[in-house]
Amino acid sequence: MAFTEQDFAKQEQAVTELLDEFLRLNSAFDTLLKAQGVTEDFLKDADANHPPPELKTQLETAKAAAKRAGEERRGHAEREAAVPARGVASARRPGAIRL
């Protein structure tokens, strides 16, 4: 398969869209950090393996909430999967042609 100018243009457009999305998310993240009072120095000095006690409790709370939400979604999905699918009218009438 030959690589055309059109393919190149599509790739450039996709990269541009990704860059725009990255910049938007990065700006939103910076705004969120600023609203929480987190500085760049704090982030540089922070050790991910040994978070401060207050951050550790917040992380544990968030993980527990995410786990509960995941279990709830799994329960809903299992219930929906257990409900038999309704058949199509033509499936009950062999030989019928659906138009």
C-alpha positions as CSV (number, residue, x, y, z in Angstrom):
1,M,0.0,0.0,0.0
2,A,1.5,3.3,-1.1
3,F,1.7,6.2,1.3
4,T,0.0,9.2,-0.2
5,E,-0.1,12.9,0.5
6,Q,-3.7,12.4,1.7
7,D,-2.5,9.9,4.3
8,F,0.3,12.3,5.4
9,A,-2.2,15.1,5.8
10,K,-4.5,12.9,7.9
11,Q,-1.6,12.0,10.1
12,E,-0.6,15.6,10.5
13,Q,-4.1,16.5,11.4
14,A,-4.3,13.7,14.0
15,V,-1.0,14.8,15.6
16,T,-2.2,18.4,15.7
17,E,-5.5,17.3,17.3
18,L,-3.6,15.3,19.9
19,L,-1.3,18.2,20.6
20,D,-4.3,20.5,21.1
21,E,-5.9,18.0,23.4
22,F,-2.7,17.6,25.4
23,L,-2.3,21.3,25.8
24,R,-5.9,21.7,26.9
25,L,-5.6,18.9,29.5
26,N,-2.2,20.2,30.7
27,S,-3.7,23.6,31.2
28,A,-6.7,22.1,33.1
29,F,-4.2,20.1,35.3
30,D,-2.2,23.2,36.1
31,T,-5.4,25.0,37.0
32,L,-6.4,22.2,39.3
33,L,-3.0,22.1,41.0
34,K,-3.1,25.8,41.5
35,A,-6.6,25.6,43.0
36,Q,-5.4,22.9,45.4
37,G,-2.3,24.9,46.4
38,V,0.2,22.4,45.0
39,T,3.4,23.9,43.8
40,E,6.0,22.6,41.4
41,D,8.5,22.4,44.2
42,F,6.2,20.2,46.2
43,L,5.8,17.9,43.1
44,K,9.5,17.7,42.6
45,D,10.2,16.9,46.3
46,A,7.3,14.5,46.7
47,D,8.1,10.8,46.9
48,A,5.3,8.6,45.2
49,N,6.2,5.6,47.4
50,H,5.9,7.5,50.7
51,P,3.1,10.1,50.4
52,P,2.2,12.4,53.3
53,P,-0.3,10.9,55.8
54,E,-3.2,13.2,54.7
55,L,-2.6,12.4,51.0
56,K,-2.4,8.7,51.8
57,T,-5.8,8.7,53.5
58,Q,-7.3,10.6,50.5
59,L,-5.8,8.0,48.1
60,E,-7.2,5.1,50.1
61,T,-10.6,6.7,50.2
62,A,-10.5,7.3,46.4
63,K,-9.4,3.7,45.7
64,A,-12.2,2.3,47.9
65,A,-14.8,4.5,46.1
66,A,-13.4,3.4,42.7
67,K,-13.5,-0.3,43.8
68,R,-17.1,0.1,44.9
69,A,-18.1,1.8,41.7
70,G,-16.4,-1.0,39.7
71,E,-18.2,-3.7,41.6
72,E,-21.5,-2.0,41.1
73,R,-20.9,-1.7,37.3
74,R,-19.9,-5.3,37.2
75,G,-23.1,-6.3,39.0
76,H,-25.2,-4.3,36.6
77,A,-23.4,-5.9,33.6
78,E,-23.9,-9.4,35.0
79,R,-27.6,-8.7,35.5
80,E,-28.0,-7.3,32.0
81,A,-26.2,-10.3,30.6
82,A,-28.4,-12.7,32.5
83,V,-31.6,-11.2,30.9
84,P,-32.4,-13.2,27.7
85,A,-32.3,-11.1,24.5
86,R,-35.7,-10.6,22.9
87,G,-36.0,-12.5,19.6
88,V,-36.8,-10.8,16.3
89,A,-40.2,-11.4,14.9
90,S,-38.9,-13.2,11.9
91,A,-36.9,-15.6,14.1
92,R,-40.2,-17.0,15.4
93,R,-41.5,-17.6,11.9
94,P,-39.2,-19.9,10.0
95,G,-39.2,-19.2,6.3
96,A,-40.4,-15.6,6.7
97,I,-38.4,-13.0,4.8
98,R,-37.6,-9.8,6.5
99,L,-37.6,-6.8,4.2
